[in-house]
Amino acid sequence: MDELIRLHDVQVQRDHQPVLDHASLVLARGERLAIVGPNGAGKTTLLRTIIGLEQAAKGEIELFGEVCRREADFRRQRPRIGFLFQESDDQLFCPSVIEDVAFGPCNLGMANDAARQRATQTLAELGIAHLAERFAHRLSGGEKRLVCLAGLLAMRPDVLLLDEPTNGVDHENGERLRAALLAYGGAILLVSHDESFVTRIATRAMVLSSGVLQAAEIHEHVHVHQHPHIHVRPAGRQAPRA
């Protein structure tokens, strides 16, 4: 398998305390690797370190076969990596959805008309073409999440780094998000607290706890339980008496 991302004994410190402690991982072409762990374990720091937004005190980061040590090294590789921030509002900055999704392709050198065409196509593929002319800041949380993902996919990256991708996403948009990620042909590294989503997306998992990464297994087992559901009552049917 082709290795796209490799970390070897990476250490990141904050206030002289380790946030990542000898973290090592490999992400190969076609893999969907999930990183799970408690709040404050360093999951977001891990993603930011991979893309060069956090500086490693020790260890080695290799992106697409190149060891990255300086900002210039990371800058060369960033166009091949799409990074979905944990908060959508940190990623959306153009007035309309179509402008926001077209921004990345334009930034990569595409002509404006071609970039808008690609943005339109990407929105359609995600099932949200109807949002194209909407104001980004007026969207629901789930719609914003999908628009952010569209902005990344429009740039045709080789790798997606996803920080809590289901954050603020309802069921309907969550299904669109899941379908888009399963259809994506590149590699994915995601961090999430959403166990159900992780087990439906990931091909491999690791646990990050107290800054230490460890291999984990994804498995299924049957639960039998009873819980209430809320259903829309058909017109004309009366509610049951208490």
C-alpha positions in Angstrom: 0.0 0.0 0.0 1.2 3.5 -0.8 1.9 5.5 2.3 0.5 9.1 2.1 1.1 10.2 5.7 3.6 8.9 8.2 4.3 10.1 11.8 7.2 8.7 13.7 7.7 9.4 17.4 6.1 12.8 17.2 6.0 14.9 20.3 4.1 18.1 20.8 4.3 20.1 24.0 2.2 22.9 25.4 3.3 24.8 28.5 6.2 22.3 28.8 3.7 19.4 29.0 3.3 16.7 26.3 0.1 16.9 24.3 1.3 14.2 21.9 3.8 11.7 23.3 5.8 9.6 20.8 2.9 9.4 18.4 3.3 7.2 15.4 0.9 6.3 12.6 0.7 5.5 8.9 -2.2 6.4 6.6 -2.1 4.5 3.3 -4.0 5.2 0.1 -7.6 4.2 0.3 -7.7 3.9 4.1 -10.2 5.5 6.4 -8.5 5.7 9.8 -10.5 6.9 12.8 -8.8 8.4 15.9 -11.0 8.2 19.0 -10.4 9.2 22.6 -11.6 11.4 25.4 -11.8 15.2 25.4 -8.4 16.8 25.8 -6.6 13.7 24.6 -4.9 15.7 21.8 -7.0 14.6 18.8 -7.3 18.0 17.2 -3.7 18.8 18.0 -2.8 15.6 16.1 -4.6 16.8 12.9 -3.1 20.3 13.2 0.4 18.8 13.6 0.0 16.7 10.5 -0.8 19.7 8.4 1.8 21.9 10.0 -0.4 24.2 12.1 1.2 22.9 15.3 4.9 22.5 15.6 6.4 19.2 16.7 9.1 19.4 19.3 10.5 16.0 18.3 9.9 13.2 15.8 9.3 13.1 12.0 6.3 14.0 9.8 6.3 12.6 6.3 3.6 13.8 3.7 3.5 12.1 0.4 7.0 10.8 0.7 8.5 14.2 1.8 9.8 14.8 5.3 8.2 18.1 6.5 10.2 20.2 9.0 9.7 23.8 7.9 6.6 25.8 7.0 7.7 25.8 3.4 7.7 22.0 3.4 4.1 21.8 4.7 2.9 24.6 2.4 3.9 22.5 -0.7 1.8 19.5 0.5 -1.3 21.3 1.9 -3.1 21.6 -1.5 -3.3 17.7 -1.4 -5.0 17.7 2.0 -8.5 18.9 2.9 -8.9 19.8 6.5 -12.4 20.0 8.0 -12.3 22.2 11.1 -14.3 21.2 14.2 -16.3 24.4 14.0 -17.9 25.1 10.6 -18.1 28.9 11.2 -14.3 28.9 11.3 -14.2 27.6 7.8 -17.0 29.5 6.0 -16.0 33.1 5.1 -17.5 33.9 1.7 -21.0 35.5 1.5 -22.7 32.8 -0.6 -22.4 29.0 -0.6 -21.3 28.8 -4.3 -18.6 31.4 -3.7 -17.3 29.6 -0.7 -17.1 26.2 -2.5 -15.5 27.8 -5.5 -12.8 29.6 -3.5 -10.5 26.6 -3.1 -10.4 25.8 -6.8 -9.8 29.5 -7.6 -7.0 29.5 -5.0 -5.4 26.6 -6.8 -5.3 28.5 -10.1 -8.6 27.6 -11.8 -10.4 30.2 -13.8 -13.5 31.7 -12.1 -16.0 30.1 -14.4 -14.4 26.7 -14.2 -14.2 26.9 -10.4 -17.9 27.8 -10.1 -18.7 24.9 -12.5 -16.8 22.5 -10.3 -18.4 24.0 -7.2 -21.9 23.5 -8.7 -21.0 19.9 -9.6 -19.7 19.1 -6.1 -22.8 20.6 -4.4 -25.0 18.4 -6.7 -23.0 15.3 -5.8 -23.6 16.0 -2.1 -27.3 16.6 -2.7 -27.2 20.2 -1.7 -27.3 22.0 -5.1 -30.3 24.0 -3.8 -28.1 25.8 -1.3 -25.8 27.3 -3.9 -27.1 30.9 -3.7 -27.9 30.8 0.0 -26.0 32.9 2.5 -23.6 30.6 4.3 -24.1 32.1 7.7 -27.9 31.4 7.6 -27.5 27.7 7.0 -28.3 25.0 9.6 -25.5 23.3 11.4 -25.8 20.2 9.2 -25.9 22.3 6.0 -22.8 24.2 7.0 -21.0 21.0 7.6 -21.8 19.7 4.1 -20.9 23.0 2.5 -17.5 22.9 4.3 -17.0 19.4 3.0 -18.0 20.5 -0.5 -15.3 23.2 -0.4 -12.7 20.6 0.4 -13.9 18.0 -2.2 -14.0 20.7 -4.9 -10.2 20.9 -4.6 -9.8 17.2 -5.3 -7.5 16.4 -2.4 -5.7 13.1 -1.9 -6.4 13.1 1.9 -9.2 14.4 4.1 -8.5 15.3 7.7 -11.9 15.5 9.5 -12.2 17.0 13.0 -15.6 15.9 14.5 -17.3 15.7 11.1 -20.8 15.0 12.5 -20.6 18.1 14.9 -24.0 19.8 14.7 -25.3 17.5 11.9 -28.9 16.1 12.0 -29.8 12.6 10.7 -30.7 13.6 7.1 -27.5 15.6 6.5 -25.5 13.0 8.4 -26.6 10.4 5.9 -25.5 12.7 3.1 -22.2 13.2 4.8 -21.7 9.5 5.3 -22.5 8.7 1.6 -20.1 11.4 0.4 -17.2 10.0 2.5 -17.9 6.4 1.4 -17.9 7.6 -2.2 -14.7 9.6 -1.8 -11.7 7.8 -3.4 -8.9 9.3 -1.3 -7.7 8.5 2.2 -9.4 9.8 5.3 -8.2 10.4 8.8 -11.0 11.4 11.1 -11.4 12.1 14.8 -14.8 11.8 16.3 -16.8 11.0 19.4 -19.6 9.7 17.3 -19.1 5.9 17.6 -21.9 5.0 15.3 -20.6 7.2 12.5 -17.0 5.9 13.1 -17.9 2.3 12.8 -19.8 2.9 9.6 -17.0 4.9 8.0 -13.6 3.7 9.3 -11.6 0.7 8.0 -9.2 1.0 10.9 -9.0 2.7 14.2 -6.6 4.0 16.8 -7.1 5.3 20.4 -5.5 8.5 21.6 -5.3 8.8 25.4 -3.1 11.1 27.4 -1.2 11.9 24.2 -0.4 8.3 23.4 -1.6 6.6 20.2 -2.5 2.9 20.3 -3.9 0.5 17.7 -7.6 -0.5 18.2 -10.1 -2.8 16.7 -13.5 -2.1 15.1 -16.1 -4.9 15.7 -19.8 -5.4 15.8 -21.9 -7.1 18.4 -25.6 -7.4 18.9 -27.5 -5.2 21.5 -31.0 -6.1 22.5 -32.7 -3.2 24.3 -36.0 -1.3 24.5 -36.2 2.4 24.0 -38.9 4.9 23.0 -39.3 6.3 19.5 -41.2 9.4 18.3 -43.3 8.9 15.2 -45.5 11.3 13.3 -49.2 10.3 14.0 -51.2 9.8 10.8 -53.9 12.3 10.2 -57.2 11.4 11.9 -55.7 8.9 14.3 -56.3 9.8 18.0 -53.7 9.6 20.6 -54.0 6.6 22.9 -55.6 7.3 26.3 -53.4 7.4 29.3 
